[in-house]
């Protein structure tokens, strides 16, 4: 399946291919992002790392670290 | 994953593996902050608290929470912000803070480096680089900002300055000072800062001390505070950044290392405070703030920068 991911810290949107029944935590592993660094938002709602992803999902990874 | 308390969809999983929905996460977060304030005596009944705000999510979330908690004593709370003069960064952040305070009728006191010291941080950094003064931007910013906040908190009659520092910030500072071999700086940490009492010091307190940066962010998002990501242009020169990334990487393989670091440090803190509390403080001959030397660090920076100012 394919999901669209916006990585706030990099101000970058990527299209990522994942295996079926992948979760946010699998996506973070691929992107090499630590779960403590981001708040995942799936289709506009805050979710946990255990959230299952579906084809066509739009995920935002909001940065928890301050920029200063 | 669902909330352990109501079976709605979880927005957060605690370190112990507990799922929490937005409503129960807010309750969990606020309870943790209130417990920290009470257990460590951060704010006593009737005290006047000045919240040091940067315009970022942590300090704005703290201001929002304290403003609500102190709803029966609102004359005792206000916000302070320092405009260091970092073009494209602080001006953007402060715009949001001014708006937030206006919407919520929160008194906000704003001061700038330019009006107080005669130069912006951008100008000071340029002077330092051009003249090889070797003063790092974060050092200039931190020292001058703390000095201004202390001066104005005292002048305005506040007994505490509350900052949005969280568990991640504290874990980073502890590790940085361990690695640099700075035990006297370690002794100043903890939920209440400082080791030497002096009437010139307004004590700084950290109500978010046991909340992670991720928890702060979720709380800010759930309470409608904007979570943007504007990076300070001087951030790249920061040692803290490397420590932060190292701790986050470690925390993803060994969950809870940041909690462990801070909690173990707190067990040693009374010993450190005892060891370093005997050092006496004088007062800066230039500004009168408490100082370990004849001239405080803020005035030393100003003395180094000022001769190079044009006009």
Contacts between the chains, C-beta under 8 A, distances in Angstrom:
chain1	res1	chain2	res2	distance
A	8	B	229	5.1
A	9	B	229	6.0
A	11	B	229	7.6
A	34	B	248	4.3
A	34	B	249	6.0
A	34	B	251	6.5
A	34	B	252	4.1
A	35	B	214	8.0
A	35	B	252	6.0
A	36	B	168	7.8
A	36	B	212	6.8
A	36	B	213	7.6
A	36	B	214	5.5
A	36	B	248	5.3
A	36	B	251	5.0
A	36	B	252	6.6
A	36	B	258	7.8
A	37	B	214	7.8
A	37	B	248	5.2
A	38	B	214	7.9
A	39	B	214	6.5
A	39	B	217	5.2
A	39	B	218	5.7
A	39	B	221	6.6
A	39	B	227	7.9
A	45	B	9	7.6
A	46	B	11	4.3
A	46	B	12	8.0
A	46	B	22	7.1
A	46	B	218	6.4
A	46	B	221	6.3
A	46	B	222	7.4
A	47	B	9	7.4
A	47	B	10	7.9
A	47	B	11	6.8
A	48	B	1	5.1
A	48	B	10	5.1
A	48	B	11	6.7
A	48	B	12	6.4
A	48	B	13	5.0
A	48	B	19	6.8
A	49	B	13	7.0
A	50	B	1	4.4
A	50	B	10	7.9
A	50	B	13	6.9
A	51	B	1	7.3
A	62	B	217	6.8
A	62	B	221	7.3
A	62	B	227	5.8
A	62	B	229	7.9
A	63	B	229	4.8
A	64	B	213	4.7
A	64	B	214	4.7
A	64	B	216	7.4
A	64	B	217	4.2
A	65	B	168	7.9
A	65	B	213	6.4
A	65	B	244	6.6
A	66	B	54	7.9
A	66	B	56	5.0
A	66	B	57	7.3
A	66	B	58	6.5
A	66	B	213	7.6
A	67	B	56	7.7
A	67	B	89	7.7
A	67	B	229	5.6
A	67	B	230	5.2
A	67	B	231	3.7
A	67	B	232	5.7
A	67	B	235	6.4
A	68	B	54	6.9
A	68	B	56	6.9
A	68	B	89	6.9
A	68	B	93	7.9
A	68	B	231	7.1
A	68	B	232	3.6
A	68	B	235	6.1
